[in-house]
Every structure is written in structure tokens, then in C-alpha cells.
Amino acid sequence: MIKLPGILKLKPKLKPMLKPKTRRAAKATEDAARPDVFQGTAKKRVNLARSRVGFVTFAFVAVYAVIGGRLVHYSLAKDDGAVARAAMPLTLARRPDIVDRNGAVLATDVRMMSLYADPSMITSADDVLDALLPIFPDLDAKRAYRLLNSKGEFVWLKRQITPKQQSQVLAAGVPGVGFRPEVHRFYPGGPQAAHILGLVDIDNRGLSGIERYMDRTDGISGLMGLGLSGAMDLKPFETSIDLRVQSILRDVLVEGVNKFHAIGATGTVLDVNTGEIIALASVPDFDPNNPPPATDPRMLNDAITGVYEMGSTFKAFTLAMGLESGKFNMNSLVDAKTPLIFGRSRIRDDHAQNRILTYPEVFTYSSNIAASRIAAAVGPDYQRTFLENLGLLDKMDTEIGGAGTPQRPQKWGGVFSATVSFGQGVTTTSLQTAAAAAALVNGGKLLTPTFLPRSREEADRIAKHVVSKETSDKMRYLLRLNGTDGSGRNGQVPGYRVGGKTGTSEKIIDGKYSKDRNFNAFLAAFPMDNPQYVVLVTIDDAKKVEGVPGRTAAWNAGPMNGEIIRRTAPILGVDPDFGAEGAALLASY
């Protein structure tokens, strides 16, 4: 045996020798452990695969369920197999009818169709517009294109279309559009009572006039907002207007404006015992079925909003003031011999008599000088208070709103009191003038005018006594006397005992009174033995025309007033009397 230096001889490790029985047991244990590890890993992989398959299956089911649901929705939402409808409220925003004092319909609802689109069902907005524009030439194409491409399922395209337009849309087979029934406010009389009735918006909500008042007081807007008005039996809304009288009044005003080439005219018919407005019109006016923009001058109700110098109609209030003060009576004499001078201002008479006048002559000759002296005698404080009590100097609201605010002198006394006595230097509205005049002839009761029905009993409870019955009786006499012997002769109607007073005021142009441009008024009451109605007509800037001697109130507003009374008195139930004047009227003097 040769030994190699530096090399270690390693002895191999020998496994311990096991007995045959022990070796078999260990092998069995090792074999049993190895399958458990492989089995757990495989199970996890199978479970993960199953989860993924389930999620994918659920996603596919959900997607197809949504698609299927939309298909069902579209199939159920089709209208006549072609026009889809989006979900929308179906309640119609109905309003009560507005009727006159006799039940005649002034405003009502009519059913119309409106065109809408469901953008979610439209694949080409261009195709839809190509089909609709020939039917609706006024359709805003840019706006419609934007709406058709918007998100959502409902947009308005055209509100309140005609049956013909609806038929054309159906015939064109326009995809993705439909119709919704709506109500449209309709005014059978057109412009006859436009300023009284007012307007509604596209959703049938009141914007002005009686329409707006009705919403505020009867809670119609609230019911419409809750969707309840369409299901209710709405009671008609009654007014004090008589449609027959209203129609005649407007016709006369329109004819007068055309005949005298005037800027405009107003008319008021007022029940002196109740304050009910039987008719009120202002021309030019408008058709509420096709209204102009809100800024259009035709929208202005000049009878209520416009404030004007009413001219010599104010002398009726000045003479009543003198009587009521106790400083004058029907036998008083007033000096009208010479003009009155206030600094650089001179007050003279148009029909100067240059003498002392009796109290009735002050009225029939319409003396500015005598009226100024009456105002000076009672004093500025009494004058201002008297006119305030008659409701002439403060804003007078009615149900339809829009009342103008009268303008009074900044200080009273001297020339200011003088000019106010004959209707210059102070402005008020036509309706206020008519209401104050009614108080002069009805026994002295001032009643706030109303567009609603009012009984005499109700009127008596709210009346404000502003002059005595004695003064009222004397004013009835003076008005009747002026109607027969003074400036009111052209407003007379045989058989109806009309009392009247003209008023011709110079218009202010560029800060100065114009000599050739007037604002004219004619104030009348009838029948003067037992007054029932006051009629006031104004006409703005009437021109002198061929066949008419002048352009003052006696030649235009007067005849217009007479025509209104002639045509409406029988309708109002006033019987003509062609006999002697009533004893009560004569006894009052």
C-alpha cells in the first residue's frame, strides 16, 4: 500500500441500515405527503378559473340585459310605430275661463300639440333638421341642432304647433320626435279687451292683467306647479266687464284715432253706484293671441298707466270744491273781467266774456280766470286736501296693476293753485278722473274702481264720502247745463239727459306748451236725473280734419263720447226719456 502525502482519505457515509419493515413504513409516509402538496395548488387554480368564468358570464348577461331592456323600452315607447316618446308629465296646465258679467267667454284654453325630440334616439341631427325646417321655417336651426345633440331623452323643439304642421311631421316620418298635448290660451275677442285680460307665457302662467291677478289670488299658479289644475273642474273667473259695451267702446276709439289722425285714445265706462268698470280700452292696442314684444308701445294701457293734464274737466272738481267749502253757492258771482297776472305768467279765458260771471256761467263759459279766483278763495291747503280726497293726486291701484303715479306741484299757492284749478300743472290718469267724477254725481261717494263684480251693498260698505249730497245734486245740474248750453253740446244723445264737460290741454313739447298740439278729454254722465254711468274719452294729438270746425275736445272727444252713449245706453238698460227734464234735477238748482 503506497501512502500519498497531503491527501486525506475520506470514508463514505453509509446510510443506516433499516430493517425491511421500517423502510416500508417510511416510504409509505413519504409517498402520502407528496400528493397533498400537488392537490392544494391545483384546487386553487381551478377555483380561480371558475371565478373568472363566472364574472365574464355575469358581465355578458348584464350587458345583454341592458340592451334587451332598451329594446323593450323603445318598442313600448313607439307612437304609431314611428315616433318615440320620452318619459314626461302628462298633466295639462289648465286655467279657468275668464268671463264677462253676462257669462260671455273672454279667455279660454284650447288643446294644441307641441313637438319634442328624444336625443338618445337620434343618430343624425342633420337629417332631422332637413326634414323639419321646411315645415317650420322660423325654427332656430342652431339652437335645434344643439338640442338634438344634447344628452337626455326630452327637449322641446316647437311649442304649440298647428294641426297641419303636425300632419306634415307625421307624413315626413321624422325619427326620434314626438308630440305632447298642451293647452294654449285663446282670446275669442282678439284685441277687444287685451289690456284688461293681459297675457300668459308659453307654460300658461299669467304675466299681466286679469290673468296675473287670477294666478295670485286664486292660487292657480300653485295648482299648476303641483300638476293639479288639469284634473280639476275650474270655475270661470267673473269680471265686471260687459263684452258688448267693451266692443263698442273700442270700435269708437279706433274710428276716432283714424279719423282725426291721433296718436291714441282711451275710453272708460264706469258704474257710478258700484265702481264697477263696465268697459275700458286704450288704442293702439294688440291681439293677445299674437302679442308684440313687451317694449312695444301698443302694450301700454294709457287709460291706467298714462298720466296727463286733464284740462278743463278739472273745473268740475274746482266748482265742487267751491260749493263744498261753503264760500260759494249757486248764486255767487265771480269776477272774470280781466286776465290774472302772476309775474310773467298771464291767465286768460279762451271764450272771454270780460265781465262778472254767475257761478253756473263759470262752468258753461269754462272760465280759467273765475276758476283761479275760486281756488284762491278756498286756499291752497283746502284745494290740495280736496283733490287728495277725490283720489286724483295719489296712485290708484286696480286688480290689473300698472297704475301711473300722478304728478302734483312741488308747492301750492299763487300761480300753481290757479293753474291746477283748470287742469294744468297737475297730471292724473283717465281712470282716476272718471272715478272722481262719479263721486260728484252719485251723492258724494268715492269708490275705488274694480274689474270684479261688486254689488251696491258691497259698494256702500267701502264707500268714502268726499262731498255732500247737496254739492252732488248741484254738480249734476251744472254738468247737465253745460251739456245743453255749454261746451258739452256735441256729446248729447237725445233722450239720455247727458251731462258733460270738455277738457282741452296744450301738450308740453320740448319743455313748452304747444299751441297746435292738444290732449283732449270729454267727461260725461247719464242720465243726469238719476246718474248710472260715467263715460270718459280722451284723444291724444287729434288733428283738424276736413268738415270739422276745430280740433278741441268739443269737436272730437265730445262726438266720440256721444256715439258711445248712443250705442251702449240701450244695452245697459237705460231707457230714453224724450219728455221734460226730471223734477229732481231742476230742484237741485
Buried (B, 14 or more C-beta within 10 A) or exposed (E): EEEEEEEEEEEEEEEEEEEEEEEEEEEEEEEEEEEEEEEEEEEEEEEEEEEEEEEEEEEEEEEEEEEEEEEEEEEEBBEEEEBBBBEEEEEBBBBBBBBBBEEBBBBBBEEBBBBBBBBBBBEEBEBBBEBBEEBBEEBEEEEBBEBBEEEEBBBEBBBBBEEEBBEBBBEBEBBBBBBBEBBBBBBEBBBBBBBBBBBBEEEBBBEBBBBBBBBEEBEBBEBBEEEEBBEEEBEBBBBBBBBBBBBBBBBBBBBBBEBBEBBBBBBBBBBBBBBBBBBBBBBBBBBBBEBEEEEEEBBBBBBBBBBBBBBBBBBBBBBBBBBBBEBBEBEBBBEBEEBBEEEEEEBEBEEBBEEEBBBBBBBBBBBBBBBBBBBBBBBBEBBBBBBEBBBBBBEBEBBBBBBBBBBBBEEBBBBBBBBBBBBBBBBBBBBBBBBBBBBBBBBBBBBBBBBBEBEEEBBEEEBEEBBBEBBBBBBBBBBBBBBBBBBBBBBBBEBBBBBBBBBBBBBEEEEEEEEEBBBBBBBBBBBBBBBBBBBBBBBBBBBBEEEBEEBBBBBBBBBBBBBBBBBBBEEBEBEBBEEEBBEEBEEBB
